[in-house]
Amino acid sequence: IKLEMPTVNLTREVSVLAAVPEVVRSLESCAVTWQKLISAALEEQLEKVPQGNGPLAEVDFWCERSDTLRALAEQTELPEMQKALQVLQEAESEHIGDLQIVLSDLRKYHAEALDNVKFLATLERHLKNLTYGAGFNIVLDTIPSLMNGLRAVWIISRHYNKDERMVPLMERIAWEIAERVYKAVDLHTLFKEDIAAANKKIADAKSTLQQWRKCYFAVRAQIEASGREPRWEFDQKRLFGKTDYMASVCQDLIDILQVTEEFYNIFGPELKAVTGNPNHVDDLLKRVNELTRPIEELSFDPFSIKSARGWKSVMEDFREEVIVESINQIFVENLKDPPLYKNHPPVAGAIYWSRSLFYRIKHTIIRFQEVEELLASERGKEVKQIYLQVAKKMKEYEDQKYSQWRDGTQHVLPPLLKNSLLTVSIDGAATSINPETFEQKSVLFIVNFSPLIQEIIIETKYMEQLGLPVPETARYMALQEGKYLRYTDRLQNVLDQYHKLMETLNEAEIKLLDDHIKKLWDVFKSGHSRLNWNSLGIGDFIFRCTQAVRTFESLVHRIHNISEDISSRLLCIESTNLFKFPLSKNGDKLPEAREFFEYVMCERTKDVAHMVRKYSAIPQLLIKVEGRVTNTNSGKSPKLTSYYAYWENRIYQALTQLIVKNLQSFHAAVLANVPLFQTEAILSVPEITLQPNASEIDKITIKCIRDCVEVTKHFVRWMHGTCIECPPQHVEEDEVITFSFYTDISQNPLIIEKAVLIIQNVRKLLSSLNKYLNQWKRYHLLWKLDKDVAMEKLAAEKPACVTLDEQFQYYLKIAQEVTQQPMIKDEQCIRLHLAPLACTVEENARGWVMSLGKLLNESARQELFSLQEEIQAG
């Protein structure tokens, strides 16, 4: 549309032009033409609607309107038109009013179009993905972003913030989503595709349709939660009516595909192999293919809401046809291993399962019978025939299961009831051999109540519930179930208690209680040799077993209590500290070497006396065991020979551990950088040595270690086969030998090794201290030279005063240097005091200083006298 500009000359002033009638008339003619053209253009634009059902059609619509109105608006802004409008305004023309109204409308609609184009442009990328995206995955990803974009437009736009604008746009988006699904899902070819691919396609289609609703309500909830934005109260039927219906159809198609897939999985090579009738399976597969044919040949659009009634009818037909086929399929598939209800036995459970399937298809046929025309149709007759065939197979299956169980029960049950009450298992293998020929701990007694009996009882109960006759023996067993359960529970409890007791016994205790165990087995014997489940004395047998096990348990507990008492005494002995060190009394003041080892040995003597008292009480405890087991108290019962040996070995192990642990701890103390005792360094001319010397320390250390091992001499051995201490043996008149554990323990290689290692490390330490003392030998001239002879020789040489002063300063420096040396040196377990040595060296140095001073004094006095004589002579 082109607006013609005036042909008159408008270069003069507005007021001048407004006074020229010819100019005004020419401009009024143009104004009338402009008003008509612009009005017609606006009417045309307002009558236009988007060309298409999708959202992009609305975008194109506003872009086109914006372009058209912009072209007009740009012409109205030309200088010639603006000058003409000013002239007509100045001339107060009657045509200017109508033109101004039209121009105002043009500006308003142009601004609206521009605003809508701007905001729709923010959505255009999402709308294009929605329309042209390659697959459902793009659409699924686009919908949330698009919905958030719509919310932004709703909040900011001046025109799309009203229902009359936003609802139609959303309706177009819903139409586009539905159209994508409609184009992708072709029912004529869907069931010919690979089932997995078809399933994915329908699932994606359904997800896309549901995503539209889900994202809408999610954004709506955000708007409501903000409390600041206008709410979305849109007509949901317009937005979701079609998409929700299409989603339900997609779910129906998913169900159909799932059913057909299950049929294909069932009627495969495995079923052919199981049934041995491949032709029958092929026929079933053909029937599966026929199930979807009516859907492939639909004459209406299933996605159209108008066709909802027809689609519902198609689905009902499909489900009714599938139910008989699916029940038959389930029955054929699970014939050999039917799924059972909880607690159902195998046979009755299989019959229950078969009947439940039958009732399900029977229910469907009854529904058919309510509508006579259904069964009268060809398809109805076909379904009825299938029903009769399946029902017949189910009845044959039930009869076969029942007859097999009845005959098997009558054959199996009587021998099972003749089983003994108990069986004996040796090292996990059942045997009929006399258990007394085997080690007691390897023998297990087992309740010999066959699981088959319990299964027959349960089967009998359920068979009677099914209304089937059961054998009399089985019925009697079912009625006596409570009694047999009590018998088996009580027997199992008794045996569990016995086996638990046996597990607590070690080999020595088993030998000790051998007679009592065999006496208990004598009670058990009738249970695995004479009594069976038909016997009348089962209750009495269980009572005798219970009493015998309780008596045995009491004996075991008493013996274990005594064993724990002995073990606690041995533990006390084993954990005794044989190297107790004296505590420092005056800060850094440590005991001297002799004092330290005397304290250790004194404390050890006290502890040994306590240990021996603990040890001496053990025989009396073993005599108590003897009294419990044999009713004697001699301490030398042959029945306890191995038991005495067991405890004597335990005592040996405890004493061995006592010595090993103490030597280890003392060795660690020797090597640790914590001094235990002190020694002094002294000058014993001509040597610098320790006090006491290294040899003495070495000897007392060896004596202390030897004394530690000799502690075991106080533990006297028992006479063979008894718990009575061996009396001293007189070898010669003056020699007495006492048999103790020392003989064996002192020869233990580990103990010897520990003792030797301690002595070696103490010697290394003493050697190291001696090397350190060698540094003091640099002062050896102080005590090696005879001071008097040296002074006489020096006096005879008549040295100068300077020479004497140098000697004087040398010895004075030594005296000062010695006092500045560290007076204590800690090395591992020994603290070395150097003060006595330093004091002696200092005294020697100061002695030389005093001697030199006397010599210097005497020399000076003689020179003074000589000088006096010279003065007097002069």
Order of alpha helices (4+ residues) and beta strands (2+ residues): alpha-alpha-alpha-alpha-alpha-alpha-alpha-alpha-alpha-alpha-alpha-alpha-alpha-alpha-alpha-alpha-alpha-beta-beta-beta-alpha-alpha-alpha-alpha-alpha-alpha-alpha-alpha-alpha-beta-beta-alpha-beta-beta-alpha-alpha-alpha-alpha-alpha-beta-beta-alpha
